[in-house]
Structure formats: C-alpha cells, structure tokens
Amino acid sequence: MRGEESLPCCLADRASSGPGLPRGRIDDEEGARVPDDLPPLVDAHVHVFPDRLFDAVWRWFDEFGWPVRYKLYADDVVAHLKARGVRDLVLLHYAHKPGIARGMNAFVAELARRHGVVGVATVFPGEPEQEQILAEGFALGLRGVKLHCHVQGVAVDDARLSPVYELCAARAVPVVVHAGREPRPSGRGLASLPVDPHTICAADRTARVLRSFPSLKLCVPHLGADEYDAYREMVLRHDNLWLDTTMMLSDYFETADPWPVVRARPDRVLYGSDFPNLPYAWDREARALAAARLPDRDLELLCAGNARELFGLALG
C-alpha cells in the first residue's frame, strides 16, 4: 500500500523480523486516565479514517511497520481517549490519491460533530478543484488541513501547494504537514512509498514556505524529526511555525534528544500522540510530559493552550 506513517531507520526495544525491516513493540502498562499531575490535555494528533482505509493502513503496518497496539475504528478511537480523560482531540487524516478527499472530509466532519471534537480537512496536492474541496470542508466545520509529504509524494514547498497555503492563510486556519524526513522505512517499506522522503523533505524547504507565506499557520509533526536542530532554530525565528511532539517523547526511537526543541519555545509546541497507530501504551508520551518537570505555564501551553490557540478550540 502507498500510504500512512512510515517506519524509522532505527527503533529502540526492537526485535528484527526481516532484513532491513526493524520492528518492535513495547508492552508497557497503560494508565486508566490522563496522569493526575498534568493540566487538561488536548491530543492534537489523532488519526481517523473510514473503516476500509484503516484496514489498509494496518495492513501496511503489519507488513512494513511497527505492530499497531490499538486497531480501533474511528468512533472507538475518539471514545477510547475521551473515556480516559483527554479533554479535546484534533482528528487528522490525509488523502493518498486524487478523488477521495471530499468523501473523507465529510466523514471526519460528521465524526467530529457527533463527538464534539475538532476535525481537519485534507486534499491531494494539485488535484482538480483542490481549493473548492477545502472550502467545502471548512464549510462543514473542519478547522485546518492535513498533508503528508511521505504519503502524497510532494515536498512542502512544491508549487502545487501554493494555492492551499494562500487559502489557509486568508482564512487563518492551520496547515499540519508531515514535512520532516522521519520516520522513514527501509527496504520494501521504502519502495512502497511514492518517493524516498529524504529526497523531498528538508528543513530548508519548510523555511522557504515560512518566508513565502508569513501569515500562514504551519504545524510540523514529530518535532521536525530528524532535523531537530534546524527546527529548533526555525521555531525561534518564525512566529508562524508550530511543532507537535507526536511519538518523539516516547523513547521508542533511537534519536537525538528531542527535549531541547520542546524547551526552546513551549508556546509553539503541541502535545500529540499518533493514536491509534502506536506500538506502546496510549499514555506513554503523556507520562513523559508529566515526568519532565516543566514550569507550570509551559506545561499548560504544551498540553492544551497552544492547540486551543492554533485550532480555535473553546476554552474550558
């Protein structure tokens, strides 16, 4: 399958299941609730798809990626997190080919309405009527756009995305785009993607977008992995850049220390989990945040305040 999150080159706590395909599962105990010493928590990176697309995503993971611990369909994804005390959710999805975004946007808009959470729209870059597709999604109540350079095979600074950025900047809605180079598969997993992410993803491409569209609200997941230093410098320079923590605080990856990026500008970093496509407990990163002993104000911004600002969530 061409699509969905890809496997990094190196994993901690891993067991090899084949040449060039490191995999691993951490059977850590999950908490029943959000840690008591955290402020209200907003998960700004939750994946939802129609059932058949979720099945396809999980088939990809089974073959090329890590073992998904929570194979839950969309309604159960929301219910699982809400039942455990996550205050609000931002539901993300992305179209892996032209012609499916309208239906996916309608699906997410209805799911978000039904559960009282936030959903964002998607579009396949450069497809016909991409601006109209997004305008229709916004009319349904969706509050941003999700793009994925790895899956959609497009660089963040590709000219096909300029109309999307212009529309979102004019409407003051954020664009969440997986523009970092990692996680990246190897071997047959890499061949399953439309392009090698390392050939199209680079921090300087993101910097070019930030300069070209200074009023665009751009959020890069995974703290910009693996170019932490470059993204740390960018978030210090650009008020229109946000980052989310998704999976990078989990100690799952063999990677450089991500915490200097988090601490550099806590008013521009959002907590996100990547639920349900996780190989470890749903609250692993939330527990890491609780253990980090951040200043109270910084912790509140990371856990909820920044997501509320970026996505226009109601206070409370």
Long-range contacts (C-beta under 8 A, 24 or more apart in sequence): 1-56, 1-57, 1-59, 1-60, 1-192, 2-96, 2-97, 2-151, 2-192, 2-193, 2-194, 3-56, 3-57, 3-60, 3-94, 3-96, 3-151, 4-56, 4-57, 4-60, 4-61, 4-65, 4-96, 4-151, 4-277, 5-65, 5-150, 5-183, 5-274, 5-277, 6-64, 6-65, 6-150, 6-183, 6-184, 6-185, 6-189, 6-190, 6-193, 6-197, 7-64, 7-65, 7-66, 7-183, 7-184, 7-185, 7-186, 7-189, 8-182, 8-183, 8-184, 8-185, 8-253, 8-255, 9-182, 9-184, 9-186, 10-253, 10-254, 10-255, 11-66, 11-252, 11-253, 11-254, 12-251, 12-252, 12-253, 12-254, 13-252, 18-187, 19-187, 20-186, 20-187, 20-188, 20-189, 21-64, 21-185, 21-186, 21-187, 21-188, 21-189, 22-186, 23-65, 23-66, 23-67, 24-66, 24-67, 24-252, 24-279, 25-66, 25-67, 25-69, 25-279, 25-280, 26-252, 26-279, 26-280, 26-281, 26-284, 28-280, 28-281, 28-284, 29-281, 30-281, 30-282, 30-283, 31-84, 31-281, 31-283, 31-286, 31-287, 32-84, 33-84, 33-85, 34-84, 34-85, 34-86, 34-283, 34-286, 35-283, 35-286, 35-287, 35-290, 37-290, 38-286, 38-289, 38-290, 38-299, 38-303, 39-296, 39-299, 39-300, 39-303, 39-304, 40-87, 40-303, 40-304, 41-85, 41-86, 41-87, 41-271, 41-286, 41-303, 41-304, 42-86, 42-87, 42-88, 42-89, 42-90, 42-270, 42-271, 42-303, 42-304, 42-307, 42-308, 42-313, 43-81, 43-86, 43-88, 43-89, 43-90, 43-271, 43-272, 43-273, 43-275, 44-90, 44-244, 44-270, 44-271, 44-272, 44-306, 44-307, 44-310, 44-311, 45-90, 45-92, 45-176, 45-221, 45-244, 45-246, 45-270, 45-272, 45-273, 45-274, 46-77, 46-78, 46-81, 46-89, 46-90, 46-91, 46-92, 46-272, 46-273, 46-274, 46-275, 46-276, 47-77, 47-91, 47-92, 47-93, 47-274, 47-275, 47-276, 47-277, 48-74, 48-77, 48-78, 48-91, 48-92, 48-93, 48-108, 48-111, 48-119, 49-74, 49-93, 49-104, 50-74, 50-103, 50-104, 50-107, 53-104, 57-277, 58-277, 60-192, 61-277, 63-188, 63-189, 64-185, 64-188, 64-189, 64-192, 65-185, 65-189, 66-279, 67-279, 68-276, 68-277, 68-278, 68-279, 69-276, 69-278, 69-279, 69-280, 69-281, 70-275, 70-276, 70-277, 70-278, 70-282, 71-276, 72-276, 74-107, 74-111, 75-111, 75-114, 75-115, 77-275, 77-276, 78-111, 78-115, 78-117, 79-115, 80-275, 80-276, 80-282, 81-275, 81-282, 82-115, 82-117, 84-282, 84-283, 87-304, 88-117, 88-118, 88-304, 88-307, 88-308, 88-313, 89-115, 89-117, 89-118, 90-117, 90-118, 90-119, 90-120, 90-144, 90-272, 90-307, 90-311, 91-117, 91-118, 91-119, 91-120, 92-120, 92-146, 92-176, 93-120, 93-122, 93-146, 94-122, 94-146, 94-147, 94-148, 94-151, 94-152, 95-122, 95-123, 95-124, 95-152, 96-124, 96-151, 96-152, 97-124, 98-124, 98-127, 98-128, 99-124, 99-127, 100-124, 101-127, 101-130, 101-133, 101-137, 102-133, 102-136, 105-133, 105-136, 105-137, 105-140, 105-142, 106-140, 108-142, 109-137, 109-140, 109-141, 109-142, 112-141, 112-142, 113-141, 118-143, 118-311, 118-313, 119-143, 120-144, 120-145, 120-146, 120-174, 120-176, 120-311, 121-145, 121-146, 122-146, 122-147, 123-147, 123-164, 124-152, 125-152, 125-154, 125-158, 125-160, 125-161, 125-164, 126-154, 126-158, 126-160, 130-163, 130-164, 131-163, 131-164, 131-167, 134-164, 134-167, 134-168, 135-167, 138-171, 138-173, 143-173, 143-174, 143-311, 143-312, 144-168, 144-173, 144-174, 144-175, 144-176, 144-311, 145-173, 145-174, 145-175, 145-176, 146-175, 146-176, 146-177, 147-175, 147-176, 147-177, 147-178, 148-177, 148-178, 149-177, 149-178, 149-179, 149-197, 149-200, 149-201, 150-178, 150-184, 150-193, 150-195, 150-197, 150-201, 151-178, 151-193, 151-194, 152-194, 153-193, 153-194, 153-195, 153-200, 154-200, 155-200, 155-201, 155-205, 156-201, 156-205, 156-206, 156-209, 157-205, 157-206, 157-208, 157-209, 157-212, 165-209, 165-212, 165-213, 165-216, 166-213, 168-216, 168-217, 169-213, 169-215, 169-216, 169-217, 172-215, 172-217, 173-217, 174-217, 174-218, 174-219, 174-242, 174-310, 174-311, 175-216, 175-217, 175-218, 175-219, 176-219, 176-220, 176-221, 176-244, 177-218, 177-219, 177-220, 178-220, 178-221, 178-222, 179-205, 179-206, 179-220, 179-224, 180-220, 180-221, 180-222, 180-223, 180-224, 180-225, 180-226, 180-227, 180-231, 181-225, 181-226, 181-227, 182-222, 182-225, 182-226, 182-253, 182-255, 183-222, 183-225, 183-247, 183-253, 202-227, 203-227, 203-230, 203-231, 203-234, 204-230, 206-231, 206-234, 206-241, 207-234, 207-238, 210-234, 210-238, 210-240, 210-241, 213-240, 214-240, 215-240, 216-240, 217-242, 217-310, 218-242, 219-243, 219-244, 219-270, 219-310, 220-244, 221-246, 221-272, 222-246, 222-247, 222-248, 223-248, 223-258, 223-261, 223-262, 223-269, 224-261, 225-253, 225-255, 225-258, 226-255, 226-256, 228-255, 228-256, 228-257, 228-258, 228-260, 228-261, 231-261, 232-260, 232-261, 232-264, 235-261, 235-264, 235-265, 235-268, 235-269, 236-264, 236-265, 239-268, 241-268, 242-268, 242-269, 242-270, 242-306, 242-310, 243-268, 243-269, 243-270, 244-269, 244-270, 244-271, 244-272, 245-269, 245-270, 245-271, 245-272, 245-285, 245-289, 245-302, 246-272, 246-273, 246-274, 246-285, 247-273, 247-274, 247-278, 247-285, 249-285, 249-288, 249-289, 250-280, 250-284, 250-285, 250-288, 251-288, 252-279, 252-280, 252-284, 259-292, 262-292, 262-302, 263-294, 263-298, 266-294, 266-298, 266-301, 266-302, 267-301, 267-305, 267-306, 268-306, 269-301, 269-302, 269-306, 270-302, 270-306, 270-307, 270-310, 271-302, 271-303, 271-304, 271-307
